[in-house]
Amino acid sequence: MKAVAGLGLGLLAVVSVTATELTIATYNIENYVSTDRLIPAGYRKDYPKPESAKAALREVIRDLNADVLVLQEMGPRPYLEELRRDLAVLGVNYDQAVLLEAADPDRHVAVLSRRVFTKINLHTDLKFKYLDGVETVKRGLLELSLETPSGELTLWSLHLKSRYTDNKADPESTKRRAGEAMAIREHILAHTPEPRTDRFIILGDFNDVKSSAAVRYLTKRGAMKFARLLPAADDHGEHWTYHYRREDAYTRVDHILVSAGLRSAVKAGTAKIFGGEKVALASDHRPVRVTLEWKD
């Protein structure tokens, strides 16, 4: 609140400054689906996410308290509804639930939201040249729009190809992720009339670090810089979002990019990596969130 002293009749004029906030987060929830997995009791085929991990995940989401929550590695629709129903038991209610089912039959991009979307588009047919052929962006691209005090805001939600591959011509699928990112970039720019001033966010699991071609392609085309990767750290100043358990390696692969037209609304100018108590049990990733703020 800001108080301004005014002269005249000995009165004090008080001007209240209020802020409207919107918190958006991205979170890879690690195989919220039945799949082959290693559990403490050993290797299991077609096994669901353990209940202890699900319980921890719900607590993380509750404490994260995002208005719009973008998820990766969500299973088919019944799994999304299960999570939404179980969150409601904790008093965490999301009225909006969107699922993008693309070429990957098992792991999907999804969104839970307290805000009503004015536009929802599911893009599942984005193509790109890859080695000697043509491929499809494996998990598609989810486009969502909602109203804000400064106008329409568009969210472009993604999950790029993992590093796993048996293709010796593309170790760690680096070229494939770059191709996916370029296809997504061209689609975004084709549907963004004024990329330097429009308000949009690109977010999700990039499966790549900030210096990678995949991230670079989603911030600029040639000399045109249309988005900026937000810096992010947890309360201890650590920057990692993914723990690769096999090698005990920690990297940052989950990112939030904002357009130039939205940058002034980013609270404190940064994103935040959530490092709550239960994150290690809930997933091999940590969520990243950004708060947008509009002052009246």
N, C-alpha and C positions, 0 to 999 in steps of 0.2 A: 504494500500500500504506500502511496506517495502523497504527502500532505503539502499543499501550497498555500502560503499565507497571503491573504488579499487585503488591501487597504480599502477604506470606505465603510462608514457606519460601525467601525470597530469590530467587524465580523471576521471570522476565520473561514475562508472557503476551503473545503476539502475535496480534492479530486481523487477518486478511487481508481486505481489501475488494476483491472482484473485480467487474468490470463486464461485462455482456453487451451487445453493440452490434449494431445493425442499420442499415445504410446504404441509403437509398432515393433514387433520382435520377430526374429527368425530362429528356428530351432530344429535341428535334425534329431529326431527322437529315437533313433537307432532301432530299426526293424520292429515297428509296431504291427507285426503280422506274424503268422506262422511260417517259419523257415528253418533251415538247418542251422543249428547253433551249438556253441560250446557253453555248457553250464557247469557249476561246481561238481555236479554228479557225473559229468562226462559229456560226450558228443551225442546230440539228439537230432534226428531228422524230423522236419515238418513240426517244429516245436514252437509254441507261442512265447511271446515276451514274458519272462517270469513275473509273477504277481508282485514280488518285492520291488522289481524295477518299475512296474506300472505305478505302484503306490508312491514311490519316490518321484516319478515323473509328474504325477498329479500335484504333489506338494511344490515342486519347482514351478510348475505353471501357475499355481495359486500365488506364490510369492513373486513371480515375475510380473503378474498383474497387468498384462498387455491388453490394450483395447482391441488390437488386431494381431493375431498370432499366426505366422506362416510356418507350416510344418513340412519337413521332409521325412521320407521313409515311412509314410503312413500306408497302412494296408488298404484293401477295398472298403467300400462304404460301411459295412457293419462294424469295422474296427474304429472308424471315425465316430460313428454314433455311440459306440461303447465308451470311448474316451469322453465324449461330450456328456453322456449320461453320468459317468462316474465323477466327473468334475462338478456336476450340479449337486451331487451329494455333499461335496465340500463347500457348497455355496458359491462356486465359480460358474457363472452362467454365460454361455455364448449362444445368442439367438441365431446367428448366421453360421452355417457350415458349408464350405465349398470343397469339392474334391476334383482334382484333375487326373484323369486316367489316360495315360499316353502309351507309348510303345513298351515301356517296362510294365509287365503284367502284375508285378508284386508290390513295388514301392512307388508311392505317388506323392505329389505335392498337394497339400491341403491347407485350408485357412479356417480358423475359428475367429469370429468377430462379434463384438458388442455393437458395432456400427453397421448401419444398413448400407449396402453397396448400391450405387446407382447404375453400375455397369459390371457385368461379369462375362468374360470371354475366355474360352478354353482353346488354346492353340496347340494342336497335336500333330500338325503336318509340316513343321518347319524343316526344310531340307538343306543340306550342305554337301559340298564335294569333300570326299574323304579318301585319301590315297588314290586307288584306281576306280573308285565308285562313288555312289551317293548314299548318304545316311540320313536318318531322321533324328532330330533332337530327342533323345531317349525318353526324357520325362516331361517333355513339352514346356509350355510357357503359360502361366496363369496371369491373366490381366484383370485387375479389379480397380474400380473407381469409386470414390466417395467424396462427399462435399465437405469443405473446410471453410473457415472464415475468409480465406484468401482465394477461394474458388475450388475447382475440381482438382483432386489429387489422384494420380494413378499409381498403382502398385504393380510392378512386374516381378513375379515370383518364380524362381527357378531352382533346379537341382542338376548341376552338370554331371557328366559321366564320372564315375569313380576311377581311381588309378589302376584298378585291377584290369589286366588284359592278358591274353595269350598271343597277341599279335606282336611279333618281334620287330615289325616295321614301325611300331609306335609304342615304345616303352612307356609304361605308366599312363597310357592314353592321353598324353600331352597334346598331340595334334588333334585328337578327336574333341577334347574339351575346347580347344581354340576354335575349331570349326563350329561347334555348338554355339559358342559365345558370339562368333561373327554372324551366324544366322539369326540369333536373338537380337543382336544389335541392329541389323538391317531391318528386321521386323519392327522394332521399337521406333526407329527413326522414320520409317515409312508411315507410322501412325502417330507421329508427334509433329504437329505443324511447325512449332517454334521450339526446337530442342534446347536453345540457349535460355529461354524464358519460361517454358512450361514447367509445371510442378509434377515431378514423378520420382519414384524410388525404385531401384533395382536391388533385390535382396534374395538371399538364400544360401545354399551350400554350393560353393563354386568348386570344391574339391581341389583348390589350387591357391597358392599364396599371392600376396598383393603384387609381387613383381612379375607375375606370369602373364603370358599373352592373353589368356582368357579374361583376366581382370582388366588388362589394358584395353582390350577391344570393347569392353563395356563402359569405358569412360571417355573414349575419343574415337573419332574417325579422321584420319589425316591430321590436319591442324585444328580441327574442331573438337574442343573439349566440351562434352555435353553433360557429364556427370563426374562426381568426385567421390572417391572412396573415403568414408568417414574413419578417422582414427578411432581406436577402441581399446579399452583396457578394463580389467576388473579392479576391485577396491585395493588390491595389493600391487597394482601397476603391471600385472602380467597380461600378455597379449594373446595367449593361445586359446583356440576354441575347440581343437580336436586332439584327443589322446589316442595314438595308435598303439594299442596295448602290446602287440607282438614285439615291437621294437622299443617300447616305452619312450616314444617320441611325441613331442607336443608341437603343434603347428596351428596357425590361424588360417582357416579355409572358409569360414562363414563370414560373409561380408554384407554391408549395407552401403549402397551408393545413392547419392542424392543429386538431383539436377541442380543447375546453377540457380534456377528460379525458385528453388525450395530452400536453398542453403541458409538464408537468413532466419528461417523458422526453426532450425535445429537448435534445441536447447543446449547451451554450453558449447555448441559447435562440434560435438563428438557423439559417438555411440557408446554403449556400455556393455561390457561382457559380464554376464550374470554368473557369479561364483558362489551360489548358495550352498547350504550344508549337504543337500541330497543330490547335487548334480552328477557326482561320480557314479552313483548307483543307478541314476535314471537313464543315462546315455553316455556314449563315448564322445559326444559333442557338448559344448556349452552354448546356451542361447545368447544372442546379441540383440539389444534393443536400442531404439532411438525414440526420444521424446520431441515432438514438434510442439511449438508454443506460439500462440498468437495473442498479442496484448491489445486490449481495448482501451 
